[in-house]
Amino acid sequence: MATEQEPTTPPQQPGETPSSSHVPEADEQAAALDEMRDRWRRALADLDNLRKRHARELERVRAEERARTAAAWLPVLDNLERALAHSDSDPSAVLKGIEAVRDQAVEVLRGLGYPRYEETGVPFDPTRHEVVGVVDTPDAEPNTVAQVVSPGYGADGKQLRPAFVVVSKRQE
């Protein structure tokens, strides 16, 4: 009877190279490591490309918004030039023209999301008002807006500029 013997590998001696049965496993690990490095480099390249594409898109959107805003102001500029062209005319007519241009500019700001506000007699609100003075007004409630020096623009957390106001002080 013939018995089949399984081949045995001799024990590895110090300084010997691994046997041929261990080489495929090392090759697989090296290949997997190379694949992971390649995937990592591709992910870095994709991230860099995404960053560059986002920067270009952001600049494009900014340029479009600047152009839209500038275009909204062109009629105001045209009307100011017309008013200057008539500066030697009747002063009351020039004044009416300038008031109309101001109203047009206020409307442009409102259209851009910054409505004008200049109420007096309202309670002082530090998020909407900036105090430039205090007066003792006996007929006004304390801490109310007594006078608007410069109107404010904006609403609902989108403030372009607060209103510069004079506030009534507390009566004592």
C-alpha positions as CSV (number, residue, x, y, z in Angstrom):
1,M,0.0,0.0,0.0
2,A,1.2,3.3,-1.0
3,T,0.6,6.1,1.4
4,E,0.7,9.6,0.2
5,Q,2.6,11.9,2.3
6,E,2.0,15.6,2.4
7,P,5.0,17.7,1.6
8,T,6.3,19.5,4.6
9,T,8.1,22.7,4.6
10,P,11.2,22.9,6.6
11,P,11.2,25.3,9.5
12,Q,12.5,28.7,8.6
13,Q,15.9,29.5,9.8
14,P,16.9,33.0,10.9
15,G,18.1,35.0,8.0
16,E,16.3,32.9,5.5
17,T,13.8,34.4,3.0
18,P,10.1,33.5,3.4
19,S,9.1,30.4,1.6
20,S,7.3,30.6,-1.7
21,S,3.9,29.9,0.0
22,H,4.1,33.3,1.8
23,V,5.0,35.3,-1.3
24,P,1.6,35.4,-2.8
25,E,0.1,36.7,0.4
26,A,2.7,39.5,0.6
27,D,2.1,40.3,-3.1
28,E,-1.6,40.6,-2.4
29,Q,-1.0,42.9,0.5
30,A,1.4,45.0,-1.5
31,A,-1.2,45.2,-4.3
32,A,-4.0,46.2,-1.9
33,L,-1.7,48.8,-0.4
34,D,-0.9,50.2,-3.9
35,E,-4.6,50.2,-4.7
36,M,-5.4,52.1,-1.5
37,R,-2.6,54.6,-2.2
38,D,-4.0,55.1,-5.7
39,R,-7.5,55.6,-4.4
40,W,-6.2,58.1,-1.8
41,R,-4.4,60.1,-4.4
42,R,-7.5,60.1,-6.7
43,A,-9.6,61.3,-3.7
44,L,-7.2,64.1,-3.0
45,A,-7.2,65.1,-6.7
46,D,-11.0,65.0,-6.7
47,L,-11.1,67.2,-3.6
48,D,-8.7,69.7,-5.2
49,N,-10.8,69.8,-8.4
50,L,-14.0,70.3,-6.3
51,R,-12.3,73.1,-4.4
52,K,-11.2,74.9,-7.6
53,R,-14.7,74.4,-9.3
54,H,-16.4,75.8,-6.2
55,A,-14.1,78.8,-6.2
56,R,-14.9,79.5,-9.9
57,E,-18.6,79.1,-9.3
58,L,-18.5,81.4,-6.3
59,E,-16.6,84.1,-8.3
60,R,-19.2,83.7,-11.1
61,V,-22.1,84.2,-8.7
62,R,-20.4,87.2,-7.1
63,A,-19.8,88.8,-10.5
64,E,-23.5,88.2,-11.5
65,E,-24.7,89.8,-8.3
66,R,-22.4,92.8,-8.7
67,A,-23.7,93.3,-12.2
68,R,-27.3,92.9,-11.1
69,T,-26.8,95.5,-8.3
70,A,-24.9,97.9,-10.6
71,A,-27.6,97.6,-13.2
72,A,-30.3,98.5,-10.6
73,W,-28.4,101.8,-9.9
74,L,-27.9,102.9,-13.5
75,P,-31.4,104.6,-13.8
76,V,-30.6,106.5,-10.6
77,L,-27.3,107.7,-12.1
78,D,-29.0,108.6,-15.3
79,N,-31.6,110.7,-13.4
80,L,-28.9,112.5,-11.4
81,E,-27.1,113.4,-14.6
82,R,-30.4,114.8,-16.0
83,A,-30.8,116.8,-12.9
84,L,-27.3,118.2,-13.2
85,A,-28.0,119.1,-16.8
86,H,-30.9,121.3,-15.7
87,S,-29.0,123.0,-12.8
88,D,-29.4,126.4,-14.4
89,S,-33.2,125.9,-14.5
90,D,-35.8,126.9,-11.9
91,P,-34.5,125.9,-8.5
92,S,-37.8,124.4,-7.4
93,A,-37.9,122.2,-10.5
94,V,-34.3,121.0,-9.8
95,L,-35.3,120.3,-6.2
96,K,-38.3,118.2,-7.2
97,G,-36.0,116.3,-9.6
98,I,-33.5,115.6,-6.9
99,E,-36.3,114.4,-4.6
100,A,-37.6,112.1,-7.3
101,V,-34.0,110.7,-7.7
102,R,-33.8,110.2,-3.9
103,D,-37.1,108.3,-3.9
104,Q,-35.9,106.2,-6.8
105,A,-32.6,105.4,-4.9
106,V,-34.7,104.4,-1.8
107,E,-36.8,102.2,-4.0
108,V,-33.7,100.5,-5.5
109,L,-32.5,99.7,-1.9
110,R,-35.9,98.4,-1.0
111,G,-35.8,96.2,-4.1
112,L,-32.4,94.8,-3.0
113,G,-33.9,93.9,0.3
114,Y,-33.0,96.9,2.4
115,P,-36.1,99.0,3.0
116,R,-35.7,102.4,4.6
117,Y,-36.9,103.1,8.1
118,E,-37.0,106.5,10.0
119,E,-39.8,106.3,12.5
120,T,-39.9,108.6,15.5
121,G,-41.8,107.9,18.7
122,V,-40.9,104.2,18.6
123,P,-39.0,102.5,21.4
124,F,-35.2,102.5,21.0
125,D,-34.0,99.2,19.6
126,P,-30.2,98.7,19.7
127,T,-30.4,96.3,16.8
128,R,-32.0,98.9,14.6
129,H,-30.8,102.2,16.0
130,E,-27.5,103.9,16.9
131,V,-27.7,106.7,19.4
132,V,-26.0,109.9,18.4
133,G,-27.6,112.1,21.0
134,V,-29.9,112.2,24.0
135,V,-32.5,114.9,24.7
136,D,-34.8,115.7,27.7
137,T,-38.2,115.7,26.1
138,P,-41.0,116.1,28.7
139,D,-43.8,115.0,26.2
140,A,-42.0,111.9,25.0
141,E,-41.8,108.5,26.6
142,P,-38.3,107.6,28.0
143,N,-36.0,105.6,25.7
144,T,-38.0,106.4,22.5
145,V,-36.7,107.8,19.3
146,A,-37.2,111.5,19.4
147,Q,-35.4,112.4,16.1
148,V,-33.9,110.5,13.2
149,V,-30.6,112.1,12.1
150,S,-30.0,109.5,9.3
151,P,-32.5,106.8,8.3
152,G,-31.6,103.1,8.6
153,Y,-31.8,100.5,5.9
154,G,-32.7,96.9,6.2
155,A,-35.1,94.5,8.0
156,D,-35.3,91.1,9.6
157,G,-31.7,90.6,10.4
158,K,-30.5,92.0,7.1
159,Q,-29.3,95.4,8.2
160,L,-27.3,97.5,5.8
161,R,-27.1,100.4,8.3
162,P,-28.8,101.3,11.6
163,A,-30.7,104.5,11.9
164,F,-28.8,107.3,13.7
165,V,-31.2,108.7,16.2
166,V,-31.6,111.0,19.1
167,V,-33.3,109.3,22.1
168,S,-35.4,110.8,24.8
169,K,-33.9,110.4,28.2
170,R,-35.6,109.1,31.3
171,Q,-37.5,111.7,33.2
172,E,-36.5,112.1,36.9
